[in-house]
Protein backbone atom coordinates (compact mmCIF):
# COMPACT_ATOMS: atom_id res chain seq x y z
CA UNK A 1 0.00 0.00 0.00
CA UNK A 2 1.46 3.35 -0.99
CA UNK A 3 1.93 6.19 1.48
CA UNK A 4 -0.81 8.10 -0.31
CA UNK A 5 -3.24 5.21 0.10
CA UNK A 6 -2.32 4.84 3.78
CA UNK A 7 -3.01 8.51 4.42
CA UNK A 8 -6.25 8.39 2.46
CA UNK A 9 -7.50 5.37 4.41
CA UNK A 10 -6.59 6.99 7.74
CA UNK A 11 -8.48 10.06 6.56
CA UNK A 12 -11.59 7.96 6.05
CA UNK A 13 -11.33 6.68 9.63
CA UNK A 14 -10.92 10.26 10.85
CA UNK A 15 -14.04 11.21 8.90
CA UNK A 16 -16.03 8.63 10.90
CA UNK A 17 -14.67 10.04 14.17
CA UNK A 18 -15.69 13.55 13.13
CA UNK A 19 -19.08 12.28 12.04
CA UNK A 20 -19.65 10.63 15.43
CA UNK A 21 -18.79 13.91 17.15
CA UNK A 22 -21.27 15.79 14.98
CA UNK A 23 -24.62 15.07 13.40
CA UNK A 24 -23.84 11.53 12.21
CA UNK A 25 -24.62 11.94 8.55
CA UNK A 26 -22.75 8.82 7.43
CA UNK A 27 -24.75 5.66 7.01
CA UNK A 28 -23.84 2.73 9.21
CA UNK A 29 -22.49 0.86 6.19
CA UNK A 30 -20.29 3.78 5.11
CA UNK A 31 -18.97 4.26 8.64
CA UNK A 32 -18.13 0.56 8.90
CA UNK A 33 -16.37 0.56 5.53
CA UNK A 34 -14.37 3.70 6.36
CA UNK A 35 -13.31 2.26 9.72
CA UNK A 36 -12.21 -0.96 8.04
CA UNK A 37 -10.13 1.03 5.58
CA UNK A 38 -8.48 2.86 8.48
CA UNK A 39 -7.85 -0.42 10.28
CA UNK A 40 -6.17 -1.88 7.19
CA UNK A 41 -3.91 1.17 6.98
CA UNK A 42 -2.97 0.85 10.66
CA UNK A 43 -2.23 -2.87 10.26
CA UNK A 44 -0.07 -2.14 7.20
CA UNK A 45 1.93 0.49 9.09
CA UNK A 46 2.31 -1.88 12.03
CA UNK A 47 3.64 -4.60 9.74
CA UNK A 48 6.12 -2.16 8.21
CA UNK A 49 7.33 -1.17 11.69
CA UNK A 50 7.88 -4.84 12.53
CA UNK A 51 9.81 -5.36 9.29
CA UNK A 52 12.00 -2.35 10.08
CA UNK A 53 12.66 -3.66 13.59
CA UNK A 54 13.79 -7.02 12.21
CA UNK A 55 16.03 -5.50 9.52
mmCIF file of the N, C-alpha and C atoms, coordinates in Angstrom:
data_MODEL
# 
_entry.id   MODEL 
# 
loop_
_atom_site.group_PDB 
_atom_site.id 
_atom_site.type_symbol 
_atom_site.label_atom_id 
_atom_site.label_alt_id 
_atom_site.label_comp_id 
_atom_site.label_asym_id 
_atom_site.label_entity_id 
_atom_site.label_seq_id 
_atom_site.pdbx_PDB_ins_code 
_atom_site.Cartn_x 
_atom_site.Cartn_y 
_atom_site.Cartn_z 
_atom_site.occupancy 
_atom_site.B_iso_or_equiv 
_atom_site.pdbx_formal_charge 
_atom_site.auth_seq_id 
_atom_site.auth_comp_id 
_atom_site.auth_asym_id 
_atom_site.auth_atom_id 
_atom_site.pdbx_PDB_model_num 
ATOM 1   N N  . UNK A 1 1  ? 0.860   -1.163 0.000  1.00 0.00 ? 1  UNK A N  1 
ATOM 2   C CA . UNK A 1 1  ? 0.000   0.000  0.000  1.00 0.00 ? 1  UNK A CA 1 
ATOM 3   C C  . UNK A 1 1  ? 0.910   1.232  0.000  1.00 0.00 ? 1  UNK A C  1 
ATOM 4   N N  . UNK A 1 2  ? 0.634   2.153  -0.892 1.00 0.00 ? 2  UNK A N  1 
ATOM 5   C CA . UNK A 1 2  ? 1.459   3.355  -0.986 1.00 0.00 ? 2  UNK A CA 1 
ATOM 6   C C  . UNK A 1 2  ? 1.193   4.292  0.190  1.00 0.00 ? 2  UNK A C  1 
ATOM 7   N N  . UNK A 1 3  ? 2.119   5.213  0.404  1.00 0.00 ? 3  UNK A N  1 
ATOM 8   C CA . UNK A 1 3  ? 1.933   6.192  1.476  1.00 0.00 ? 3  UNK A CA 1 
ATOM 9   C C  . UNK A 1 3  ? 0.670   7.012  1.252  1.00 0.00 ? 3  UNK A C  1 
ATOM 10  N N  . UNK A 1 4  ? 0.399   7.338  0.003  1.00 0.00 ? 4  UNK A N  1 
ATOM 11  C CA . UNK A 1 4  ? -0.811  8.104  -0.313 1.00 0.00 ? 4  UNK A CA 1 
ATOM 12  C C  . UNK A 1 4  ? -2.064  7.322  0.082  1.00 0.00 ? 4  UNK A C  1 
ATOM 13  N N  . UNK A 1 5  ? -2.088  6.046  -0.244 1.00 0.00 ? 5  UNK A N  1 
ATOM 14  C CA . UNK A 1 5  ? -3.244  5.208  0.101  1.00 0.00 ? 5  UNK A CA 1 
ATOM 15  C C  . UNK A 1 5  ? -3.387  5.068  1.610  1.00 0.00 ? 5  UNK A C  1 
ATOM 16  N N  . UNK A 1 6  ? -2.258  4.921  2.318  1.00 0.00 ? 6  UNK A N  1 
ATOM 17  C CA . UNK A 1 6  ? -2.316  4.840  3.779  1.00 0.00 ? 6  UNK A CA 1 
ATOM 18  C C  . UNK A 1 6  ? -2.946  6.096  4.362  1.00 0.00 ? 6  UNK A C  1 
ATOM 19  N N  . UNK A 1 7  ? -2.481  7.241  3.909  1.00 0.00 ? 7  UNK A N  1 
ATOM 20  C CA . UNK A 1 7  ? -3.013  8.513  4.417  1.00 0.00 ? 7  UNK A CA 1 
ATOM 21  C C  . UNK A 1 7  ? -4.490  8.672  4.073  1.00 0.00 ? 7  UNK A C  1 
ATOM 22  N N  . UNK A 1 8  ? -4.847  8.288  2.869  1.00 0.00 ? 8  UNK A N  1 
ATOM 23  C CA . UNK A 1 8  ? -6.245  8.392  2.458  1.00 0.00 ? 8  UNK A CA 1 
ATOM 24  C C  . UNK A 1 8  ? -7.133  7.513  3.333  1.00 0.00 ? 8  UNK A C  1 
ATOM 25  N N  . UNK A 1 9  ? -6.705  6.284  3.594  1.00 0.00 ? 9  UNK A N  1 
ATOM 26  C CA . UNK A 1 9  ? -7.495  5.372  4.415  1.00 0.00 ? 9  UNK A CA 1 
ATOM 27  C C  . UNK A 1 9  ? -7.601  5.861  5.854  1.00 0.00 ? 9  UNK A C  1 
ATOM 28  N N  . UNK A 1 10 ? -6.523  6.416  6.393  1.00 0.00 ? 10 UNK A N  1 
ATOM 29  C CA . UNK A 1 10 ? -6.589  6.991  7.739  1.00 0.00 ? 10 UNK A CA 1 
ATOM 30  C C  . UNK A 1 10 ? -7.533  8.192  7.760  1.00 0.00 ? 10 UNK A C  1 
ATOM 31  N N  . UNK A 1 11 ? -7.553  8.936  6.668  1.00 0.00 ? 11 UNK A N  1 
ATOM 32  C CA . UNK A 1 11 ? -8.477  10.065 6.559  1.00 0.00 ? 11 UNK A CA 1 
ATOM 33  C C  . UNK A 1 11 ? -9.928  9.616  6.607  1.00 0.00 ? 11 UNK A C  1 
ATOM 34  N N  . UNK A 1 12 ? -10.224 8.489  5.987  1.00 0.00 ? 12 UNK A N  1 
ATOM 35  C CA . UNK A 1 12 ? -11.589 7.963  6.049  1.00 0.00 ? 12 UNK A CA 1 
ATOM 36  C C  . UNK A 1 12 ? -11.973 7.615  7.483  1.00 0.00 ? 12 UNK A C  1 
ATOM 37  N N  . UNK A 1 13 ? -11.050 7.016  8.226  1.00 0.00 ? 13 UNK A N  1 
ATOM 38  C CA . UNK A 1 13 ? -11.329 6.684  9.627  1.00 0.00 ? 13 UNK A CA 1 
ATOM 39  C C  . UNK A 1 13 ? -11.537 7.956  10.442 1.00 0.00 ? 13 UNK A C  1 
ATOM 40  N N  . UNK A 1 14 ? -10.748 8.983  10.159 1.00 0.00 ? 14 UNK A N  1 
ATOM 41  C CA . UNK A 1 14 ? -10.918 10.264 10.853 1.00 0.00 ? 14 UNK A CA 1 
ATOM 42  C C  . UNK A 1 14 ? -12.277 10.875 10.522 1.00 0.00 ? 14 UNK A C  1 
ATOM 43  N N  . UNK A 1 15 ? -12.724 10.682 9.302  1.00 0.00 ? 15 UNK A N  1 
ATOM 44  C CA . UNK A 1 15 ? -14.044 11.206 8.903  1.00 0.00 ? 15 UNK A CA 1 
ATOM 45  C C  . UNK A 1 15 ? -15.145 10.592 9.763  1.00 0.00 ? 15 UNK A C  1 
ATOM 46  N N  . UNK A 1 16 ? -15.039 9.303  10.050 1.00 0.00 ? 16 UNK A N  1 
ATOM 47  C CA . UNK A 1 16 ? -16.026 8.635  10.900 1.00 0.00 ? 16 UNK A CA 1 
ATOM 48  C C  . UNK A 1 16 ? -15.987 9.231  12.303 1.00 0.00 ? 16 UNK A C  1 
ATOM 49  N N  . UNK A 1 17 ? -14.789 9.455  12.832 1.00 0.00 ? 17 UNK A N  1 
ATOM 50  C CA . UNK A 1 17 ? -14.672 10.038 14.170 1.00 0.00 ? 17 UNK A CA 1 
ATOM 51  C C  . UNK A 1 17 ? -15.310 11.422 14.212 1.00 0.00 ? 17 UNK A C  1 
ATOM 52  N N  . UNK A 1 18 ? -15.077 12.218 13.181 1.00 0.00 ? 18 UNK A N  1 
ATOM 53  C CA . UNK A 1 18 ? -15.685 13.553 13.133 1.00 0.00 ? 18 UNK A CA 1 
ATOM 54  C C  . UNK A 1 18 ? -17.195 13.444 12.997 1.00 0.00 ? 18 UNK A C  1 
ATOM 55  N N  . UNK A 1 19 ? -17.647 12.479 12.228 1.00 0.00 ? 19 UNK A N  1 
ATOM 56  C CA . UNK A 1 19 ? -19.080 12.278 12.043 1.00 0.00 ? 19 UNK A CA 1 
ATOM 57  C C  . UNK A 1 19 ? -19.745 11.901 13.364 1.00 0.00 ? 19 UNK A C  1 
ATOM 58  N N  . UNK A 1 20 ? -19.098 11.034 14.140 1.00 0.00 ? 20 UNK A N  1 
ATOM 59  C CA . UNK A 1 20 ? -19.652 10.625 15.432 1.00 0.00 ? 20 UNK A CA 1 
ATOM 60  C C  . UNK A 1 20 ? -19.741 11.808 16.382 1.00 0.00 ? 20 UNK A C  1 
ATOM 61  N N  . UNK A 1 21 ? -18.796 12.743 16.277 1.00 0.00 ? 21 UNK A N  1 
ATOM 62  C CA . UNK A 1 21 ? -18.794 13.914 17.154 1.00 0.00 ? 21 UNK A CA 1 
ATOM 63  C C  . UNK A 1 21 ? -19.841 14.939 16.726 1.00 0.00 ? 21 UNK A C  1 
ATOM 64  N N  . UNK A 1 22 ? -20.322 14.809 15.514 1.00 0.00 ? 22 UNK A N  1 
ATOM 65  C CA . UNK A 1 22 ? -21.269 15.787 14.985 1.00 0.00 ? 22 UNK A CA 1 
ATOM 66  C C  . UNK A 1 22 ? -22.669 15.226 14.843 1.00 0.00 ? 22 UNK A C  1 
ATOM 67  N N  . UNK A 1 23 ? -23.217 15.416 13.646 1.00 0.00 ? 23 UNK A N  1 
ATOM 68  C CA . UNK A 1 23 ? -24.620 15.067 13.397 1.00 0.00 ? 23 UNK A CA 1 
ATOM 69  C C  . UNK A 1 23 ? -24.826 13.651 12.887 1.00 0.00 ? 23 UNK A C  1 
ATOM 70  N N  . UNK A 1 24 ? -23.767 12.909 12.722 1.00 0.00 ? 24 UNK A N  1 
ATOM 71  C CA . UNK A 1 24 ? -23.837 11.528 12.214 1.00 0.00 ? 24 UNK A CA 1 
ATOM 72  C C  . UNK A 1 24 ? -24.597 11.432 10.888 1.00 0.00 ? 24 UNK A C  1 
ATOM 73  N N  . UNK A 1 25 ? -23.989 11.971 9.864  1.00 0.00 ? 25 UNK A N  1 
ATOM 74  C CA . UNK A 1 25 ? -24.617 11.944 8.548  1.00 0.00 ? 25 UNK A CA 1 
ATOM 75  C C  . UNK A 1 25 ? -24.230 10.710 7.735  1.00 0.00 ? 25 UNK A C  1 
ATOM 76  N N  . UNK A 1 26 ? -23.150 10.027 8.146  1.00 0.00 ? 26 UNK A N  1 
ATOM 77  C CA . UNK A 1 26 ? -22.747 8.818  7.426  1.00 0.00 ? 26 UNK A CA 1 
ATOM 78  C C  . UNK A 1 26 ? -23.696 7.669  7.748  1.00 0.00 ? 26 UNK A C  1 
ATOM 79  N N  . UNK A 1 27 ? -23.964 6.865  6.752  1.00 0.00 ? 27 UNK A N  1 
ATOM 80  C CA . UNK A 1 27 ? -24.750 5.660  7.008  1.00 0.00 ? 27 UNK A CA 1 
ATOM 81  C C  . UNK A 1 27 ? -23.901 4.682  7.809  1.00 0.00 ? 27 UNK A C  1 
ATOM 82  N N  . UNK A 1 28 ? -24.551 3.744  8.437  1.00 0.00 ? 28 UNK A N  1 
ATOM 83  C CA . UNK A 1 28 ? -23.836 2.728  9.212  1.00 0.00 ? 28 UNK A CA 1 
ATOM 84  C C  . UNK A 1 28 ? -22.868 1.944  8.324  1.00 0.00 ? 28 UNK A C  1 
ATOM 85  N N  . UNK A 1 29 ? -23.320 1.628  7.118  1.00 0.00 ? 29 UNK A N  1 
ATOM 86  C CA . UNK A 1 29 ? -22.486 0.863  6.192  1.00 0.00 ? 29 UNK A CA 1 
ATOM 87  C C  . UNK A 1 29 ? -21.246 1.651  5.789  1.00 0.00 ? 29 UNK A C  1 
ATOM 88  N N  . UNK A 1 30 ? -21.429 2.942  5.491  1.00 0.00 ? 30 UNK A N  1 
ATOM 89  C CA . UNK A 1 30 ? -20.288 3.776  5.111  1.00 0.00 ? 30 UNK A CA 1 
ATOM 90  C C  . UNK A 1 30 ? -19.318 3.912  6.272  1.00 0.00 ? 30 UNK A C  1 
ATOM 91  N N  . UNK A 1 31 ? -19.834 4.136  7.468  1.00 0.00 ? 31 UNK A N  1 
ATOM 92  C CA . UNK A 1 31 ? -18.969 4.265  8.642  1.00 0.00 ? 31 UNK A CA 1 
ATOM 93  C C  . UNK A 1 31 ? -18.170 2.985  8.856  1.00 0.00 ? 31 UNK A C  1 
ATOM 94  N N  . UNK A 1 32 ? -18.819 1.848  8.719  1.00 0.00 ? 32 UNK A N  1 
ATOM 95  C CA . UNK A 1 32 ? -18.133 0.562  8.902  1.00 0.00 ? 32 UNK A CA 1 
ATOM 96  C C  . UNK A 1 32 ? -17.032 0.391  7.861  1.00 0.00 ? 32 UNK A C  1 
ATOM 97  N N  . UNK A 1 33 ? -17.350 0.696  6.607  1.00 0.00 ? 33 UNK A N  1 
ATOM 98  C CA . UNK A 1 33 ? -16.366 0.556  5.529  1.00 0.00 ? 33 UNK A CA 1 
ATOM 99  C C  . UNK A 1 33 ? -15.179 1.490  5.751  1.00 0.00 ? 33 UNK A C  1 
ATOM 100 N N  . UNK A 1 34 ? -15.445 2.731  6.120  1.00 0.00 ? 34 UNK A N  1 
ATOM 101 C CA . UNK A 1 34 ? -14.374 3.697  6.359  1.00 0.00 ? 34 UNK A CA 1 
ATOM 102 C C  . UNK A 1 34 ? -13.486 3.245  7.512  1.00 0.00 ? 34 UNK A C  1 
ATOM 103 N N  . UNK A 1 35 ? -14.097 2.737  8.584  1.00 0.00 ? 35 UNK A N  1 
ATOM 104 C CA . UNK A 1 35 ? -13.305 2.265  9.720  1.00 0.00 ? 35 UNK A CA 1 
ATOM 105 C C  . UNK A 1 35 ? -12.451 1.063  9.338  1.00 0.00 ? 35 UNK A C  1 
ATOM 106 N N  . UNK A 1 36 ? -12.988 0.184  8.499  1.00 0.00 ? 36 UNK A N  1 
ATOM 107 C CA . UNK A 1 36 ? -12.209 -0.965 8.042  1.00 0.00 ? 36 UNK A CA 1 
ATOM 108 C C  . UNK A 1 36 ? -11.022 -0.516 7.196  1.00 0.00 ? 36 UNK A C  1 
ATOM 109 N N  . UNK A 1 37 ? -11.225 0.503  6.383  1.00 0.00 ? 37 UNK A N  1 
ATOM 110 C CA . UNK A 1 37 ? -10.125 1.033  5.578  1.00 0.00 ? 37 UNK A CA 1 
ATOM 111 C C  . UNK A 1 37 ? -9.036  1.602  6.483  1.00 0.00 ? 37 UNK A C  1 
ATOM 112 N N  . UNK A 1 38 ? -9.443  2.323  7.521  1.00 0.00 ? 38 UNK A N  1 
ATOM 113 C CA . UNK A 1 38 ? -8.477  2.856  8.476  1.00 0.00 ? 38 UNK A CA 1 
ATOM 114 C C  . UNK A 1 38 ? -7.744  1.750  9.210  1.00 0.00 ? 38 UNK A C  1 
ATOM 115 N N  . UNK A 1 39 ? -8.471  0.703  9.577  1.00 0.00 ? 39 UNK A N  1 
ATOM 116 C CA . UNK A 1 39 ? -7.853  -0.424 10.282 1.00 0.00 ? 39 UNK A CA 1 
ATOM 117 C C  . UNK A 1 39 ? -6.822  -1.116 9.394  1.00 0.00 ? 39 UNK A C  1 
ATOM 118 N N  . UNK A 1 40 ? -7.135  -1.273 8.110  1.00 0.00 ? 40 UNK A N  1 
ATOM 119 C CA . UNK A 1 40 ? -6.166  -1.884 7.190  1.00 0.00 ? 40 UNK A CA 1 
ATOM 120 C C  . UNK A 1 40 ? -4.902  -1.033 7.096  1.00 0.00 ? 40 UNK A C  1 
ATOM 121 N N  . UNK A 1 41 ? -5.073  0.281  7.054  1.00 0.00 ? 41 UNK A N  1 
ATOM 122 C CA . UNK A 1 41 ? -3.913  1.172  6.983  1.00 0.00 ? 41 UNK A CA 1 
ATOM 123 C C  . UNK A 1 41 ? -3.063  1.045  8.241  1.00 0.00 ? 41 UNK A C  1 
ATOM 124 N N  . UNK A 1 42 ? -3.700  0.992  9.397  1.00 0.00 ? 42 UNK A N  1 
ATOM 125 C CA . UNK A 1 42 ? -2.968  0.855  10.656 1.00 0.00 ? 42 UNK A CA 1 
ATOM 126 C C  . UNK A 1 42 ? -2.232  -0.480 10.698 1.00 0.00 ? 42 UNK A C  1 
ATOM 127 N N  . UNK A 1 43 ? -2.878  -1.552 10.268 1.00 0.00 ? 43 UNK A N  1 
ATOM 128 C CA . UNK A 1 43 ? -2.228  -2.867 10.260 1.00 0.00 ? 43 UNK A CA 1 
ATOM 129 C C  . UNK A 1 43 ? -1.035  -2.879 9.301  1.00 0.00 ? 43 UNK A C  1 
ATOM 130 N N  . UNK A 1 44 ? -1.169  -2.215 8.162  1.00 0.00 ? 44 UNK A N  1 
ATOM 131 C CA . UNK A 1 44 ? -0.066  -2.142 7.199  1.00 0.00 ? 44 UNK A CA 1 
ATOM 132 C C  . UNK A 1 44 ? 1.119   -1.395 7.809  1.00 0.00 ? 44 UNK A C  1 
ATOM 133 N N  . UNK A 1 45 ? 0.844   -0.268 8.470  1.00 0.00 ? 45 UNK A N  1 
ATOM 134 C CA . UNK A 1 45 ? 1.929   0.490  9.093  1.00 0.00 ? 45 UNK A CA 1 
ATOM 135 C C  . UNK A 1 45 ? 2.575   -0.313 10.211 1.00 0.00 ? 45 UNK A C  1 
ATOM 136 N N  . UNK A 1 46 ? 1.785   -1.043 10.955 1.00 0.00 ? 46 UNK A N  1 
ATOM 137 C CA . UNK A 1 46 ? 2.314   -1.877 12.030 1.00 0.00 ? 46 UNK A CA 1 
ATOM 138 C C  . UNK A 1 46 ? 3.232   -2.957 11.464 1.00 0.00 ? 46 UNK A C  1 
ATOM 139 N N  . UNK A 1 47 ? 2.818   -3.574 10.377 1.00 0.00 ? 47 UNK A N  1 
ATOM 140 C CA . UNK A 1 47 ? 3.641   -4.603 9.737  1.00 0.00 ? 47 UNK A CA 1 
ATOM 141 C C  . UNK A 1 47 ? 4.958   -4.013 9.246  1.00 0.00 ? 47 UNK A C  1 
ATOM 142 N N  . UNK A 1 48 ? 4.897   -2.800 8.691  1.00 0.00 ? 48 UNK A N  1 
ATOM 143 C CA . UNK A 1 48 ? 6.117   -2.158 8.215  1.00 0.00 ? 48 UNK A CA 1 
ATOM 144 C C  . UNK A 1 48 ? 7.052   -1.831 9.374  1.00 0.00 ? 48 UNK A C  1 
ATOM 145 N N  . UNK A 1 49 ? 6.505   -1.429 10.508 1.00 0.00 ? 49 UNK A N  1 
ATOM 146 C CA . UNK A 1 49 ? 7.332   -1.172 11.692 1.00 0.00 ? 49 UNK A CA 1 
ATOM 147 C C  . UNK A 1 49 ? 8.028   -2.446 12.154 1.00 0.00 ? 49 UNK A C  1 
ATOM 148 N N  . UNK A 1 50 ? 7.293   -3.559 12.135 1.00 0.00 ? 50 UNK A N  1 
ATOM 149 C CA . UNK A 1 50 ? 7.879   -4.842 12.527 1.00 0.00 ? 50 UNK A CA 1 
ATOM 150 C C  . UNK A 1 50 ? 8.996   -5.243 11.577 1.00 0.00 ? 50 UNK A C  1 
ATOM 151 N N  . UNK A 1 51 ? 8.778   -5.031 10.284 1.00 0.00 ? 51 UNK A N  1 
ATOM 152 C CA . UNK A 1 51 ? 9.806   -5.360 9.292  1.00 0.00 ? 51 UNK A CA 1 
ATOM 153 C C  . UNK A 1 51 ? 11.052  -4.520 9.518  1.00 0.00 ? 51 UNK A C  1 
ATOM 154 N N  . UNK A 1 52 ? 10.863  -3.234 9.821  1.00 0.00 ? 52 UNK A N  1 
ATOM 155 C CA . UNK A 1 52 ? 11.997  -2.348 10.078 1.00 0.00 ? 52 UNK A CA 1 
ATOM 156 C C  . UNK A 1 52 ? 12.747  -2.769 11.336 1.00 0.00 ? 52 UNK A C  1 
ATOM 157 N N  . UNK A 1 53 ? 12.033  -3.246 12.340 1.00 0.00 ? 53 UNK A N  1 
ATOM 158 C CA . UNK A 1 53 ? 12.663  -3.661 13.592 1.00 0.00 ? 53 UNK A CA 1 
ATOM 159 C C  . UNK A 1 53 ? 13.511  -4.913 13.389 1.00 0.00 ? 53 UNK A C  1 
ATOM 160 N N  . UNK A 1 54 ? 13.066  -5.781 12.483 1.00 0.00 ? 54 UNK A N  1 
ATOM 161 C CA . UNK A 1 54 ? 13.792  -7.024 12.213 1.00 0.00 ? 54 UNK A CA 1 
ATOM 162 C C  . UNK A 1 54 ? 15.036  -6.744 11.372 1.00 0.00 ? 54 UNK A C  1 
ATOM 163 N N  . UNK A 1 55 ? 14.925  -5.793 10.460 1.00 0.00 ? 55 UNK A N  1 
ATOM 164 C CA . UNK A 1 55 ? 16.030  -5.495 9.525  1.00 0.00 ? 55 UNK A CA 1 
ATOM 165 C C  . UNK A 1 55 ? 17.205  -4.843 10.190 1.00 0.00 ? 55 UNK A C  1 
# 
